[in-house]
Amino acid sequence: MARLICSALASLDGYIADEHGRFDWAVPDEEVLAFINELERPVGTHLYGRRLYELMTGWETDPALAEHSPAMGEFARLWRAADKIVYSGTLDTVVTTRTRIERTFDVEAVRRLKNSAERDLAVGGPELAAHAFEAGLVDECGLFFAPVLVGGGKSFFPRGVSAELELLDQRRFGNGMVHVRYRLR
């Protein structure tokens, strides 16, 4: 059975975007991105909400992104090689390969996918991740905390979800970011 992993870059106070929707304070440097690439290698399928999918499409549609650095090139290759499922009631078409649209987040269909998958699944986008957390589908969560407090905005964790966590890994980076990875009990 594959793991369902939820991860993000966040402020130290737990926001993935500030009150103005900005997240430029969490852009990973080359060291952090190389580590993200190692975490992405076991992922075979990404589950996305529409907004995050649209943000991520550049990794396939904008070749200049991959040319910025070796780590960015590797991330683009990993992203293009993975399957992507976009959950959206409004998106009509996708612009990337290995991508399909699902109109609703069907908990049992995701559970079946998780049970049959040979590679891990990653869920992204706070609203979609909330459904996965609420359904008890998330096995692990990982956060890259940026050394900044933003005081409000879009929270990584959904309201009303509580869980006990077991620390699996932690790592400090030269830019002040810290990565923590937890298993949900």
C-alpha positions in Angstrom: 0.0 0.0 0.0 1.3 3.4 -0.9 1.5 6.3 1.5 -0.5 9.5 1.0 1.7 12.4 1.9 0.8 16.0 2.4 3.6 18.6 2.4 4.2 22.3 1.9 6.4 25.2 2.3 5.0 27.4 5.2 5.8 30.3 7.5 6.8 29.4 11.0 3.3 30.2 12.1 1.8 27.6 9.7 0.6 29.6 6.7 1.3 28.6 3.1 0.3 32.1 1.9 -0.1 35.3 3.7 -3.2 37.4 3.9 -2.5 38.9 0.4 -1.9 35.5 -1.1 1.8 35.9 -1.3 4.3 33.1 -0.6 7.5 34.5 -2.1 9.0 34.3 1.4 9.0 30.5 1.1 10.8 30.1 -2.2 13.3 27.3 -1.7 16.9 27.8 -2.5 19.0 25.2 -4.3 19.8 23.2 -1.2 16.2 23.0 -0.1 15.0 22.2 -3.6 17.5 19.4 -3.9 16.1 17.9 -0.7 12.5 18.3 -2.0 13.6 16.4 -5.1 14.7 13.5 -2.9 11.3 13.5 -1.2 9.5 13.6 -4.6 11.2 10.6 -6.1 8.9 8.0 -4.5 5.8 9.9 -5.5 3.9 8.4 -8.5 0.7 10.5 -8.4 -0.1 14.0 -7.3 -3.6 14.9 -6.2 -4.2 18.6 -6.7 -6.9 21.2 -6.3 -7.4 23.4 -9.3 -5.4 26.5 -8.1 -2.3 24.6 -7.1 -2.4 22.6 -10.3 -2.6 25.8 -12.3 0.4 27.1 -10.4 2.4 24.0 -10.9 1.8 23.6 -14.7 4.8 25.8 -15.4 7.0 22.9 -14.5 5.9 21.4 -17.8 4.8 24.3 -19.9 7.7 26.7 -19.2 11.0 25.2 -20.2 12.9 28.2 -18.8 12.0 27.1 -15.3 14.0 23.9 -15.6 17.0 25.9 -17.0 17.5 28.0 -13.9 19.5 25.4 -12.0 20.2 21.7 -11.8 17.8 21.2 -8.9 15.0 23.0 -10.8 15.7 20.9 -13.9 15.4 17.7 -11.8 12.2 18.9 -10.1 10.7 19.6 -13.5 11.6 16.1 -14.7 10.1 14.5 -11.6 7.0 16.5 -11.9 6.5 15.7 -15.6 7.0 11.9 -14.9 4.3 11.7 -12.2 0.6 11.2 -12.8 -1.6 14.1 -11.8 -5.3 14.1 -10.8 -6.9 17.5 -10.6 -10.1 17.8 -8.5 -12.1 20.6 -9.9 -15.7 21.4 -10.7 -14.7 24.3 -13.0 -11.6 23.3 -14.9 -12.5 22.2 -18.4 -9.2 21.0 -19.8 -5.6 20.3 -18.6 -2.5 21.5 -20.3 -0.1 18.9 -19.0 0.5 15.3 -19.8 -0.3 12.4 -17.5 -3.1 14.5 -16.1 -6.8 13.9 -15.6 -9.7 15.8 -14.1 -12.0 14.5 -11.4 -15.1 16.6 -10.6 -15.3 15.5 -6.9 -13.0 14.1 -4.3 -14.3 10.6 -3.9 -12.9 9.3 -0.6 -13.4 5.6 -1.5 -11.8 6.0 -5.0 -8.8 7.7 -3.4 -8.6 4.9 -0.8 -8.7 2.3 -3.6 -6.0 4.2 -5.5 -3.8 4.4 -2.4 -4.3 0.6 -1.7 -3.4 -0.3 -5.3 -0.6 2.1 -6.1 2.9 0.9 -6.3 4.3 4.4 -5.6 3.3 7.0 -3.0 0.7 9.7 -3.5 1.0 13.4 -2.6 -1.9 15.6 -1.9 -1.6 19.4 -2.5 -3.8 22.4 -2.1 -5.3 23.3 1.3 -8.9 22.6 0.5 -8.2 19.2 -1.1 -5.8 18.3 1.7 -8.5 19.1 4.2 -10.8 16.4 2.6 -7.9 13.9 2.8 -7.2 14.8 6.4 -10.9 14.6 7.4 -11.2 11.2 5.7 -8.2 9.8 7.5 -6.3 9.2 4.3 -3.1 11.2 5.1 -0.3 9.0 6.4 2.5 11.6 6.6 2.8 15.3 6.6 5.9 17.3 6.0 6.5 21.0 6.4 9.4 23.2 5.3 9.2 26.1 7.7 10.5 29.4 6.4 12.1 31.7 8.9 9.3 34.2 8.8 6.0 35.0 10.7 3.2 36.3 8.4 0.5 36.6 11.1 -2.4 35.2 9.0 -3.5 33.9 5.7 -4.1 30.4 4.3 -3.2 27.8 6.9 -1.5 24.5 6.0 -3.7 22.5 8.4 -7.4 22.5 8.1 -9.5 23.8 11.0 -11.2 21.2 13.1 -8.7 18.4 12.3 -6.8 17.0 15.2 -4.3 14.2 15.2 -1.4 12.8 17.2 1.9 12.9 15.3 5.1 10.9 15.4 8.2 12.7 14.4 10.0 10.8 11.6 12.6 13.2 10.4 13.9 16.8 10.8 16.5 18.8 9.0 18.0 22.3 9.1 19.1 24.2 6.0 21.6 27.0 5.5 18.9 29.5 4.5 17.2 29.1 7.9 14.5 26.8 6.7 13.7 23.7 8.8 12.0 20.5 7.4 9.9 18.3 9.7 8.2 15.1 8.7 5.5 13.4 10.8 3.5 10.2 10.7 -0.2 10.6 11.6 -1.1 8.0 14.3 
